[in-house]
């Protein structure tokens, strides 16, 4: 399903890595994308928006993955069974690393790193109730580096571990601790994916031989072609990426949000962002983005 070397994964970013963006990332070279941060409670309560998000995942290439969150073992068990019945996903990922105060204060995401026995039992419940592969996204710890104990807690029940090299308390401040991620590789035979501060191909080359793969988030939003640069040594222009995004994304608000990320770093990006922000309808936005793309790369 996944080879164990040089994996390129698009980070699941809630309300940002939409289906269209995930499809584009796969076209540009990502090996895996994930439906981001799906509430186990919403699945069990049959929330229609959540179920629609799960079902639309079948439009992606295989292997397909979904990331869930929650803190109640029984609820997660039921949610996993519902996902399994869809027969869409090859991988179910548990988020145990989100630093968002909303998620943490609910006892989910990064809060699970404060209760490793609970985290272990939740992963056991997932493993015992799905035919899919199981993965977990973690950080170094909650307020201090506790990675050795975290790896021991999760190792028996997962096939893949994604590690962001900061604590929950750090959020995105300070430097990403890649050395701790490298050391974790020696603690387990499971697939280890490193995450944090991969902004360029050069950043990737520095770490690629010490992990099984990397997860790229924010850098891919402004440059989705980063996957092609890394895998095929072929940069993809912002012009091409913008045009492909307009072909794939049919939701006005999603297209506006994603285009604002993608124009970052362009000449006159502040002015361009102001223009995009002022646009009130889908067709006008598509026309403007098409104009921009052709201005950047005239035929």
C-alpha positions as CSV (number, residue, x, y, z in Angstrom):
1,X,0.0,0.0,0.0
2,X,2.8,2.4,1.0
3,X,6.4,1.8,0.5
4,X,8.5,2.5,3.5
5,X,11.0,5.0,2.1
6,X,10.9,8.6,1.0
7,X,7.1,9.1,1.6
8,X,5.7,12.5,0.9
9,X,2.5,13.3,2.8
10,X,0.4,16.4,2.7
11,X,-0.4,17.5,6.3
12,X,-4.1,17.4,7.1
13,X,-5.1,21.0,7.9
14,X,-8.6,21.4,9.1
15,X,-10.8,23.5,6.7
16,X,-7.8,24.1,4.5
17,X,-6.7,20.9,2.8
18,X,-10.0,20.5,0.9
19,X,-10.7,17.6,-1.5
20,X,-9.6,19.7,-4.4
21,X,-6.3,20.7,-2.8
22,X,-5.7,17.1,-1.8
23,X,-6.3,15.9,-5.4
24,X,-3.9,18.5,-6.7
25,X,-1.2,17.5,-4.2
26,X,-1.5,13.9,-5.3
27,X,-1.2,14.9,-9.0
28,X,1.9,16.9,-8.1
29,X,3.6,14.0,-6.4
30,X,2.3,13.6,-2.8
31,X,2.1,9.9,-1.9
32,X,-0.7,10.4,0.7
33,X,-3.2,13.0,1.8
34,X,-5.7,12.8,4.7
35,X,-9.2,14.0,5.2
36,X,-8.4,16.4,8.0
37,X,-9.5,16.3,11.7
38,X,-12.9,14.6,11.5
39,X,-14.8,14.5,14.8
40,X,-15.5,11.0,16.1
41,X,-18.6,12.4,17.8
42,X,-19.9,13.9,14.6
43,X,-19.5,10.6,12.8
44,X,-21.4,8.7,15.5
45,X,-24.1,11.4,15.6
46,X,-24.4,11.1,11.8
47,X,-23.7,14.7,11.2
48,X,-24.5,15.1,7.5
49,X,-21.6,17.5,6.6
50,X,-19.2,15.1,8.3
51,X,-20.6,12.1,6.5
52,X,-20.4,13.9,3.2
53,X,-16.8,14.8,3.9
54,X,-16.0,11.1,4.5
55,X,-17.9,9.9,1.4
56,X,-16.2,12.4,-0.9
57,X,-12.9,10.9,0.0
58,X,-13.6,8.1,-2.5
59,X,-12.8,10.7,-5.3
60,X,-9.1,10.5,-4.2
61,X,-6.5,8.1,-5.4
62,X,-5.6,5.1,-3.3
63,X,-4.3,4.8,-0.7
64,X,-6.9,6.9,1.0
65,X,-6.6,8.1,4.6
66,X,-8.8,9.9,7.1
67,X,-7.7,11.6,10.3
68,X,-10.1,11.4,13.3
69,X,-10.1,13.0,16.7
70,X,-11.8,12.4,20.0
71,X,-11.2,11.3,23.6
72,X,-13.9,8.7,24.3
73,X,-12.8,5.2,23.5
74,X,-16.3,3.9,23.0
75,X,-17.3,6.8,20.7
76,X,-14.1,6.3,18.7
77,X,-14.8,2.6,18.5
78,X,-18.2,3.2,17.0
79,X,-16.8,5.9,14.7
80,X,-14.2,3.6,13.4
81,X,-16.8,0.9,12.6
82,X,-18.8,3.4,10.6
83,X,-15.7,4.4,8.7
84,X,-14.9,0.7,8.1
85,X,-18.4,0.1,6.7
86,X,-17.9,2.7,4.0
87,X,-15.0,0.7,2.6
88,X,-13.3,3.8,1.4
89,X,-10.2,4.3,3.6
90,X,-7.0,2.3,3.7
91,X,-5.6,4.2,6.7
92,X,-7.3,5.6,9.8
93,X,-5.1,8.2,11.6
94,X,-5.7,9.4,15.2
95,X,-4.8,13.0,15.9
96,X,-2.9,13.1,19.2
97,X,-0.9,16.2,18.3
98,X,-3.2,19.1,17.5
99,X,-2.2,22.1,19.7
100,X,-5.4,24.1,19.0
101,X,-6.8,25.2,22.4
102,X,-10.3,24.3,21.2
103,X,-9.3,20.7,20.6
104,X,-6.9,20.4,23.6
105,X,-9.5,21.9,26.0
106,X,-12.0,19.3,24.8
107,X,-9.5,16.6,25.9
108,X,-8.7,15.5,22.4
109,X,-5.7,16.1,20.1
110,X,-2.6,17.0,22.0
111,X,-4.3,16.5,25.4
112,X,-4.0,12.8,24.9
113,X,-0.3,13.1,25.3
114,X,-0.9,13.9,29.0
115,X,-2.6,10.5,29.5
116,X,-0.6,7.8,27.7
117,X,-2.6,4.9,29.1
118,X,-5.8,6.5,27.6
119,X,-4.1,7.1,24.3
120,X,-2.9,3.5,24.2
121,X,-6.5,2.2,24.9
122,X,-8.0,4.4,22.2
123,X,-5.4,3.1,19.7
124,X,-6.2,-0.4,20.8
125,X,-9.9,0.3,20.2
126,X,-9.1,1.6,16.7
127,X,-6.9,-1.4,15.8
128,X,-9.5,-3.9,17.0
129,X,-12.3,-2.4,15.1
130,X,-10.9,-1.7,11.6
131,X,-9.5,-3.7,8.7
132,X,-7.5,-0.5,7.7
133,X,-4.0,0.3,8.7
134,X,-3.7,2.5,11.8
135,X,-1.5,5.6,12.2
136,X,-1.2,8.3,14.8
137,X,0.0,11.9,14.7
138,X,1.9,13.0,17.8
139,X,4.2,15.7,19.1
140,X,7.3,15.3,21.4
141,X,5.1,15.6,24.4
142,X,2.7,18.0,26.1
143,X,4.9,20.4,28.0
144,X,8.2,18.5,27.8
145,X,9.9,16.0,25.6
146,X,8.4,12.6,26.5
147,X,8.8,11.0,23.1
148,X,10.4,7.7,24.3
149,X,7.4,6.9,26.5
150,X,4.9,8.0,23.9
151,X,6.4,5.7,21.3
152,X,6.2,2.8,23.8
153,X,2.6,3.6,24.5
154,X,1.5,3.6,20.8
155,X,3.8,1.2,19.2
156,X,1.8,-2.0,19.6
157,X,-1.3,-0.7,17.8
158,X,-0.1,1.4,14.8
159,X,1.6,0.9,11.5
160,X,2.8,4.5,11.1
161,X,3.7,7.3,13.5
162,X,3.9,10.9,12.4
163,X,6.0,13.1,14.7
164,X,6.0,16.9,14.8
165,X,9.2,18.0,16.6
166,X,7.7,20.4,19.1
167,X,5.6,20.0,22.3
168,X,2.0,20.9,22.5
169,X,2.9,23.9,24.7
170,X,5.3,25.2,22.0
171,X,2.6,25.1,19.4
172,X,4.5,26.4,16.4
173,X,7.1,28.6,18.2
174,X,10.8,27.8,18.5
175,X,12.7,25.3,16.3
176,X,11.5,21.9,15.2
177,X,13.5,19.2,17.0
178,X,14.5,16.9,14.2
179,X,17.1,15.1,16.3
180,X,14.4,13.7,18.6
181,X,12.5,12.5,15.6
182,X,15.6,10.8,14.2
183,X,16.1,9.1,17.6
184,X,12.5,7.9,17.7
185,X,13.4,5.9,14.5
186,X,15.6,3.7,16.6
187,X,12.8,2.9,19.1
188,X,10.4,1.2,16.6
189,X,10.2,-0.7,13.4
190,X,7.0,1.2,12.4
191,X,7.0,3.8,9.6
192,X,8.2,7.1,11.0
193,X,7.1,10.3,9.3
194,X,8.8,13.6,10.4
195,X,6.9,16.8,10.4
196,X,7.8,20.4,11.0
197,X,9.5,23.2,9.1
198,X,10.0,21.5,5.7
199,X,9.7,24.5,3.5
200,X,12.0,23.6,0.6
201,X,13.5,20.7,-1.2
202,X,16.8,21.5,0.6
203,X,15.1,21.1,4.0
204,X,13.8,17.7,2.8
205,X,17.2,16.5,1.6
206,X,18.7,17.2,5.1
207,X,16.3,14.7,6.8
208,X,15.1,12.2,4.2
209,X,17.7,9.5,5.0
210,X,16.8,9.5,8.7
211,X,13.0,9.0,8.5
212,X,10.7,7.0,6.3
213,X,9.1,10.2,5.0
214,X,8.0,13.7,5.7
215,X,4.7,15.5,6.1
216,X,4.5,19.0,4.6
217,X,1.8,21.5,5.6
218,X,2.1,25.3,5.3
219,X,4.8,25.3,2.7
220,X,2.6,23.2,0.4
221,X,-0.2,25.8,0.6
222,X,1.9,28.5,-1.0
223,X,3.8,26.1,-3.2
224,X,1.8,22.8,-3.9
225,X,4.5,22.1,-6.5
226,X,6.9,21.3,-3.7
227,X,6.0,17.6,-4.0
228,X,7.0,17.6,-7.7
229,X,10.2,19.4,-6.9
230,X,11.2,16.8,-4.4
231,X,10.0,13.7,-6.1
232,X,10.6,14.5,-9.8
233,X,13.0,17.4,-9.6
234,X,10.4,19.4,-11.6
235,X,9.2,22.7,-10.2
236,X,5.6,23.5,-10.9
237,X,4.8,27.2,-11.5
238,X,2.3,29.1,-9.4
239,X,0.6,29.8,-12.7
240,X,0.0,26.1,-13.4
241,X,-1.0,25.5,-9.8
242,X,-3.5,28.4,-9.7
243,X,-5.1,27.2,-13.0
244,X,-5.4,23.7,-11.7
245,X,-6.9,24.9,-8.5
246,X,-9.6,26.8,-10.4
247,X,-10.4,23.7,-12.4
248,X,-10.8,21.5,-9.2
249,X,-12.3,23.8,-6.5
250,X,-15.9,24.6,-7.1
251,X,-16.7,26.1,-3.7
252,X,-16.3,29.9,-3.7
253,X,-15.1,30.3,-0.1
254,X,-12.6,27.4,-0.4
255,X,-11.2,28.8,-3.7
256,X,-10.8,32.2,-2.1
257,X,-9.1,30.9,1.0
258,X,-6.7,28.6,-1.0
259,X,-5.8,31.2,-3.5
260,X,-4.9,33.7,-0.8
261,X,-2.4,31.1,0.5
262,X,-1.0,30.4,-3.0
263,X,-0.4,34.0,-4.1
264,X,1.9,34.5,-1.1
265,X,5.4,35.4,-2.2
266,X,4.3,36.7,-5.6
267,X,5.2,40.2,-6.8
268,X,2.6,42.6,-5.5
269,X,1.1,39.9,-3.3
270,X,-0.4,42.4,-0.9
271,X,-2.3,44.2,-3.6
272,X,-3.3,40.8,-5.2
273,X,-4.6,39.6,-1.8
274,X,-6.6,42.8,-1.4
275,X,-8.2,42.2,-4.8
276,X,-9.1,38.6,-4.0
277,X,-10.6,39.6,-0.7
278,X,-12.9,42.1,-2.4
279,X,-14.3,39.6,-4.9
280,X,-17.9,38.5,-4.0
281,X,-18.7,35.7,-6.4
282,X,-17.2,32.5,-7.8
283,X,-17.1,33.4,-11.5
284,X,-15.4,36.7,-10.9
285,X,-12.8,35.0,-8.7
286,X,-12.0,32.3,-11.4
287,X,-11.7,35.0,-14.0
288,X,-9.3,37.0,-11.8
289,X,-7.2,34.0,-10.9
290,X,-7.0,32.9,-14.6
291,X,-5.9,36.4,-15.5
292,X,-3.2,36.3,-12.8
293,X,-2.0,32.9,-14.0
294,X,-1.7,34.1,-17.6
295,X,0.0,37.3,-16.6
296,X,2.6,35.2,-14.7
297,X,3.0,32.8,-17.6
298,X,1.7,34.3,-20.9
299,X,1.1,31.9,-23.7
